[in-house]
Amino acid sequence: MANITARISSPTSAGPQKVSVTIPSGATLQNSSLQLKLLGDVDTTTEGLNDGSLLQYRASDQKFVTRTNIITTTGNLTLNGGEY
């Protein structure tokens, strides 16, 4: 990945109103062959890649596993969808 740097100089003013850095669209095309299932800490063999599958962390082997049913054998299961 290319080094992306930004320099902001504003010695006496309140500073910039908006700063943004964009990644060239070519970088996305180079990564189009990457797949989540190829990561070493993702197990897609347990339940496969089915429609509606979710990733759940499995502490026993420290991997994320695909599941169509969320399973917990210890503690409470809390789903937090964030704030909208």
Secondary structure as GFF3:
##gff-version 3
##sequence-region A 1 84
A	DSSP	alpha_helix	25	30	.	.	.	ID=ss1
A	DSSP	three_ten_helix	36	38	.	.	.	ID=ss2
A	DSSP	beta_strand	42	43	.	.	.	ID=ss3
A	DSSP	beta_strand	54	58	.	.	.	ID=ss4
A	DSSP	beta_strand	63	67	.	.	.	ID=ss5
###
